[in-house]
């Protein structure tokens, strides 16, 4: 029996919740994801996570988990690529460089809503044009923030990370489990 509502259709977030044994249902929320004027990345991902969770909480008495992940390079938020050319541009920018992955998580139930932002530093190896072209040809980068998925084929691009691996995938599990505990949502349920 579900004890949580996930306000997302992300297959990666579902896999991560499955990994820690949370019983949940999905109810993706349709919210405006435009960045507000002078909004930094941390404020942006936390706002979206809260808006998703608050929107979902209006429809159920269960706790609702909202989340949003962004890749940030030189203070610029990299969303999902809009074309193959856009994906190549992002990957060229990440090549041989350090960037941040920020995920906002929020759980709302009734009049209570708790949220936080988790940051992971990621270092890419230097990418050749051929590597970028071949990776884009796999189609994997097309639905990923920053045009890559650490849990997929792009794992070979990662030189090192500092912080939560699951955060880069899309849901920081340690912090999520701590928030779930605050709302009496068990992990490792059968």
N, C-alpha and C positions, 0 to 999 in steps of 0.2 A: 504494500500500500504506500502510495506516494506521501512523503513528509515534507516535500519542497517542490516549488515550481521554479523551473529554469526559464528565465525570460530571454531565451536565445534559441536559435536554430542551429548554432554552430556544432558540427559533428565533433570537433576537437574538444569543446567544453563538455559535451555529453560523454565522450570517452574518458575524460579526466574524472568526472563525477562517478562514472561506472568503476573506474580504477579504485576509488576509495569507498565504494559500496554504498553510495547515497541512493535512496529510493526517491525518485523525482518524476515529474511530468514536465513536458515542454510547452511553453506558451509564449512564443516570440512576440515582442512588442514593436510596433511600428512608431518610431520616434524620429524626429529630425536630427540628423547627425552632423549638421554643419558646425564648424568651429566658429565660436563667437569672436567678435573683434577683441583683440588683445588678450585672448584666452590662451594660457600656456598649456602644454600637453598634460600635466598632472591634473589641472583643474578640468580640462576637457574630458579625460577618461573617467574621472570621478563623477562629473555631472551626468555623463551618459549612463554610467552604471546605475546611479541613483534614479534617473528618469525612467529607465527600463524597469527597475525593481518597484518603484512607486506606481507606475502604470499597471503593472501586473498585480500589485497588492490590492488595487481597487476591484479586482475580479475574483478574489479568493480569500479565504481566511488563513491559508497556509503561508509560511514564509516564502518570499520570492527573492531569488538570486538574480541580480543584474550584473553584467560585466561588459567591459569594453577594453580592447587592447590597441595600442598604437606603437609604431616604430618611430623613433625620433632621431634625426640626424642633423646636427648643428642647429638645434632648436626648431627644426622644421618637422611637422607631423607628416609622416608618409602613410597615406591611406592605402587602399587596395588599388592596384594599377587599373587604368581605364583602357589600356591597349597593350599590345606586345612592345611597342616602342616605349611606352611609359614604364613598363616593367624593366626594360633594358636600362633606361635612364636611372631608375632607382637602384638597380643592382650595380651599375657603374659607380654610383655615389657611395654605396656601401663597401665596395671593393677596397680591401686593404685598410679599412678604417674601423674605428670603434663607434658604436651607436647604442642607444638606450631603447629598451622595450618597457613600456609602462602599461600596467593593467589596473583599471579601477574595478573594484568589486563592492557590491552593496547588497545587503539583505534587508528587506522591509517586510513588516507584518503589522497590521493595524496602524497605530500612530508611532511605532518605533522603526527607525531606519538607521542602520550603521553602515559606514563605508570606509574604505581606505584605498590607497594607491601603493602598488608594489613596483619597484624598478629593478631591472636587470641590465647589466652592461654586457654587450655582445661585441666580440672582435671577429671580423671577417678576414680571411686570407685575401691575397691579391687575386682577382679573377681575370682570366683572359676573355677576350671577346668571344672565342669559341665556347668556353664554359657557359657564358651568359646566354648565348644563342641556343645551345643544346638544352640548357635548363628551361628556358622559356618554351622551347618546343615540346617539353613534357606537359605543358599546361598547368603545372602545379602552382606557379606563382600568381596566377590570375585571380584567385580569390583570397589572397593573403595580404595582410597589412605589411608594407615594406617589400612586397613581391617575393617573399620566401617563407618556407615552412621548415623550422629547425627539426621537426619530427619526421620530415620526409627526405627527399633527395638533396635538399640544400644542407643537410647535416655535414656534408663534405666541405662546405664553405666556412664552417665555424672553427676559428683558431682557438678561442676560449670564451667562457662566459664567467661573469661574477654575479652571483645571485641565483634566483630561482629558475631552474630549467622549465618547470611547468608554467611559470609566468610567461615565458617566451612562446610556449605552445598556445596559451590563451587563458589560463586560469591558475593563479598561484595557489597550489594545494594547501600549503601550511597555513597561510592566512585565511583561506576559504574555510578550512576545517575549524579554525579558531572562531570565525564568525558563526559558522553552523552551530557550534557548541553553545554560543550565546543565545541561540534561538531554539535550543534543545532538539536539533536535527542530528540524529546519530550518523556516524560513519561506520563502515564495515558491517552494514546491515545485510541480512540474507533475505 
